Amino acid sequence: MNYTGPKIKRSRRLGIAITPKSSRYLETRPAPPGMHGQSRRPSKQSDYGKQLTEKQRLRMQYNLSERQLRNYYKKASGKKGNTADVFIHLLECRLDALVLRAGFARSIFAARQLVNHGHIRVNGQKVDIPSYNVRVGDKIELREKSKKLDTVNFALQNAEFVPYVKVDSEALSAELMEMPKREDIPVICEVSLVVEFYSR
């Protein structure tokens, strides 16, 4: 099941912003949640603790369930190449992730909702499956009626674009130009630690 709880609390726990609103809260309240959050002395994390934290960070930034993330790891470990790189590529090529990168939504949660509600077309065909695997050259666009949504236009005005997605702000369309490089993917996580966590 995907996360539906308080996002600011989870952001403070993990030390990363998972929504634009939580990023503002982290600036003023960076300490972990709870009555002892600010006074608690930071303890040294074990290797397992670090791996678990990074796994949770990755899971929240893509809004995946534990089962989904583990399945992506299994798929990545069965492919040729560096498992960490293949792992992050599989996640980044999800339709909901690329809707976010294209600037059509302000958070991964809003992007998933756009896809689920049938607002997105891929190569002219309606796709309402957030996990749909987008390939290089595929064109993502909003359906005609959805182009007038205030939430989409507001998201575009505040979007930070990535080099591997070509966005046409007037036509409200985007295209995956190439497989992304790790340094270009705006995800805060040491993916290698997540791989170590699942390979135990």
For each residue, the residues with C-beta under 8 A, 3 or more apart:
1: 4 65
2: 63 64 65 112
3: 7 10 60 63
4: 1
5: 9 10
6: 9 10
7: 3 10 11 18 19 21 22 109
8: 11 12 19 21 22 25
9: 5 6 12 13 33
10: 3 5 6 7 13 14 18 60
11: 7 8 14 15 16 17 18 19 22 23 25 26
12: 8 9 15 22 25 26 29 30 31 32 33 37
13: 9 10 32 33
14: 10 11 18 53 56 57 60
15: 11 12 26 30 57
16: 11 57 60 61 188
17: 11 20 22 23 26
18: 7 10 11 14 22 60 61 107 108
19: 7 8 11 22 23 106 107 109
20: 17 23 24 106 107 158
21: 7 8 24 25
22: 7 8 11 12 17 18 19 25 26
23: 11 17 19 20 26 27
24: 20 21 27 28
25: 8 11 12 21 22 28 29
26: 11 12 15 17 22 23 29 30
27: 23 24 30
28: 24 25
29: 12 25 26
30: 12 15 26 27
31: 12 37 38 40
32: 12 13 37 40
33: 9 12 13 37
34: 37 40
35:
36: 39 40
37: 12 31 32 33 34 40
38: 31
39: 36
40: 31 32 34 36 37
41:
42:
43:
44:
45: 49 50 53
46: 49 50
47: 50 51
48: 51 52 197
49: 45 46 52 53
50: 45 46 47 53 54 193
51: 47 48 54 55 193 194 196 197
52: 48 49 55 56 197
53: 14 45 49 50 56 57
54: 50 51 57 58 189 190 191 193 194 197
55: 51 52 58 59 69 193 194 197 198
56: 14 52 53 59 60
57: 14 15 16 53 54 60 61 188 189
58: 54 55 61 62 69 91 187 189 191 194
59: 55 56 62 63 64 65 66 69
60: 3 10 14 16 18 56 57 63
61: 16 18 57 58 108 187 188 189
62: 58 59 69 91 94 97 108 187
63: 2 3 59 60 96 108 109 112
64: 2 59 68 69 72 91
65: 1 2 59 68 69
66: 59 69 70
67: 70 71
68: 64 65 71 72 131
69: 55 58 59 62 64 65 66 72 73
70: 66 67 73 74 198
71: 67 68 74 75
72: 64 68 69 75 76 87 90 91
73: 69 70 76 77 83 87 194 195 198
74: 70 71 77 78
75: 71 72 78 79 90
76: 72 73 79 83 86 87 90
77: 73 74 83 195 198 199
78: 74 75
79: 75 76 83 86
80:
81: 85 86
82: 85 86
83: 73 76 77 79 86 87 195
84: 87 88 191 192 194 195
85: 81 82 88 89 182 191
86: 76 79 81 82 83 89 90
87: 72 73 76 83 84 90 91 191 194 195
88: 84 85 91 92 182 185 187 191
89: 85 86 92 93 179 180
90: 72 75 76 86 87 93 94 133
91: 58 62 64 72 87 88 94 97
92: 88 89 97 98 101 180 185 187
93: 89 90 97 98 133 134 135 176 179
94: 62 90 91 97 98 130 131 132 133 134
95: 98 99 115 120 122 127 129 130 131 132 133 134 140
96: 63 99 100 108 111 112 114 115 130 131
97: 62 91 92 93 94 100 101 108 111
98: 92 93 94 95 101 102 134 140 165 174 176
99: 95 96 102 104 105 111 114 115 120 140
100: 96 97 103 104 105 107 108 110 111
101: 92 97 98 161 162 164 165 174 186
102: 98 99 140 159 161 165 167 174
103: 100 155 156 159 160 161 167 169 174
104: 99 100 111 114 120 142 152 155 156 172 174
105: 99 100 108 110 111 113 114 151 152 155
106: 19 20 110 151 154 155 158
107: 18 19 20 100 110 111
108: 18 61 62 63 96 97 100 105 111 112
109: 7 19 63 112 113
110: 100 105 106 107 113 114 151 155
111: 96 97 99 100 104 105 107 108 114 115 130
112: 2 63 96 108 109 115 116 130
113: 105 109 110 116 117
114: 96 99 104 105 110 111 117 119 120 142 146 152
115: 95 96 99 111 112 119 120 127 128 129 130 132
116: 112 113 128 130
117: 113 114 128
118: 126 128 143
119: 114 115 142 143 146 149
120: 95 99 104 114 115 126 127 128 140 141 142 143
121: 124 125 126 127 140 141 142 143
122: 95 125 127 132 134 138 139 140
123: 138 139
124: 121 139
125: 121 122
126: 118 120 121 143
127: 95 115 120 121 122 132
128: 115 116 117 118 120
129: 95 115 132
130: 94 95 96 111 112 115 116
131: 68 94 95 96
132: 94 95 115 122 127 129
133: 90 93 94 95
134: 93 94 95 98 122 138 140 176
135: 93 138 176
136: 176 177 178 179
137: 175 176
138: 122 123 134 135 175 176
139: 122 123 124 173 174 175
140: 95 98 99 102 120 121 122 134 173 174 175 176
141: 120 121 171 172 173 174
142: 104 114 119 120 121 146 147 149 152 172 173
143: 118 119 120 121 126 146 147
144: 147
145: 148
146: 114 119 142 143 149 152
147: 142 143 144 152 172
148: 145 153
149: 119 142 146 152 153
150: 153 154
151: 105 106 110 154 155
152: 104 105 114 142 146 147 149 155 156 172
153: 148 149 150 156 157
154: 106 150 151 157 158
155: 103 104 105 106 110 151 152 158 159
156: 103 104 152 153 159 169 172
157: 153 154
158: 20 106 154 155
159: 102 103 155 156 167
160: 103 186
161: 101 102 103 165 167
162: 101 165 180 184 185 186
163: 177 184
164: 101 176 177 178 179 180 181 184
165: 98 101 102 161 162 174 175 176 177
166: 174 175 177
167: 102 103 159 161 173 174
168: 171 172 173 174
169: 103 156 172
170:
171: 141 168
172: 104 141 142 147 152 156 168 169
173: 139 140 141 142 167 168
174: 98 101 102 103 104 139 140 141 165 166 167 168
175: 137 138 139 140 165 166
176: 93 98 134 135 136 137 138 140 164 165
177: 136 163 164 165 166
178: 136 164
179: 89 93 136 164
180: 89 92 162 164 184 185
181: 164 184 185
182: 85 88 185 191
183:
184: 162 163 164 180 181
185: 88 92 162 180 181 182
186: 101 160 162
187: 58 61 62 88 92
188: 16 57 61
189: 54 57 58 61 194
190: 54 193 194
191: 54 58 84 85 87 88 182 194 195
192: 84 195 196
193: 50 51 54 55 190 196 197
194: 51 54 55 58 73 84 87 189 190 191 197 198
195: 73 77 83 84 87 191 192 198 199
196: 51 192 193 199 200
197: 48 51 52 54 55 193 194 200
198: 55 70 73 77 194 195
199: 77 195 196
200: 196 197
